[in-house]
Every structure is written in structure tokens, then in C-alpha cells.
């Protein structure tokens, strides 16, 4: 994991007219985040432990190969898996099914109560994710600068549609078999300034927050208290360069 330093940063930008990413000042406390996406082998290790210790998941997860990122897991799966990872490591779980924070969230689809001070693993907030993705750079489209090419990320290039996309156009040729695209092994591209890999492209990443517009500024924002969709960030191998921008907001 990498330590992301505490500090204020500008969340969002005005580079491409994103109506739901209007810039706002946000302070984020220091936190740790995985250097790599969760690989399929890492997912399986915790998943196997979890299902033998009373956990239930909506989807078993899948992956192109052991060293590719896990995919086809929903938000509840990611939250429950984080709790299982915590317990397997002997840490205090973060998510619970009661306000008293006594019943660890292990099954079903519920909106969990959160013990933010717990030592265990959790999803990043949307603000934490964007601060981490920017890697210390200010006002840039991507974790490394303002342009993107297939040597920097796994995405679907469209050089005619986006002036900042240097391509070449089409799916990333290194990770497409007979023209059909797929994920790339975790850590296949250069890291950002915080040492984090795949913060643009490859696969969408779940955040804690309910999706809301506009997002909140202030200190350690955690999103709306209710909603119907959770935030996704980072884009993926099937989406264009605009989805891979640090300020882009997906949801599901």
C-alpha cells in the first residue's frame, strides 16, 4: 500500500465541461491505498477464506488471468470482501449491519454502517480516490498529465473524437486478441506520482459514495447520505479516453 498524504486539493476540473465535476476545494486526511488493483488471485484468496467463514457474495468474481484485475463484482461484494480481508488479517472490520457497530456485515445487500476509525480495509471515498489518482499533480486530465496514449493506459482510443487522445485509435493492441479487447495485468503501465498503478483505464473502480451532483467540498467528504447509485471511477478497457480522466464520474 501507499500512504497518500493529508492535504487540500481541487476536486474536479473545467477542462472538458463536465457538469457534475465542477471544481471544489477538498481537504483529505492521510490514508493508505493499495498500489495495485485487486488481482483475481488476491480476490480468490480472500473469497475462499470468506466463504468458509460465513460470508455470502452475489457474484464469485472472474478474471482474464490470476494477475489481471478481478471483475464482475458488485458494490456489496466489494464491501463484504473488504471486511473479510480485514478479518483474515486480524484487523477490525469497517462495515456493520447495526448502528452499534457490533454485527459485522457478511451477507445480503444492505447499506452498511461504517466504523471510519477501524483498522481494517474499506473502499475509498470519491474524494480520496480522486486525490490518489491525481498523484500530486494539479489541474491535469490524467494521473500523469493532459494527454493519453495506449502506452500509458488500457482504454479504447478515439483520436478523432478527443484532441488529447494520442492513440493509436482502437482498443489497446497489446491487450486485444484478434481485435477483441480485455483487461491488462495489474501494474502494466507506469505508476503515478504516488506510486499507484491503473488509476486510469483497465477497469472501473468502486468508491464508497452514493452518486450525487454536485459533489461536496469541505473536509473528508463522504458523499450523500442516501442515493440509488454508487460511484465508479477510472474508466476501463472498453471506454474512451474521457472516462479515464481523473475528474470523470461514473456510477452504477
LINDAQUI-V92093 format. One record per helix or strand of 2 or more residues. SS is the DSSP state (~ for helix, > for strand). FROM is the first residue (numbers start at 1). LEN is the number of residues. Records with the same first field share a line. If there is no record, write none. Layout:
SS=FROM-LEN  FROM-LEN
This chain:
>=2-3  7-5  24-5  31-3  68-2  95-2  113-2  148-2  156-2  165-3  170-2  176-2  180-2  205-6  218-2  230-4  250-2
~=40-12  75-14  126-9  173-3  241-4
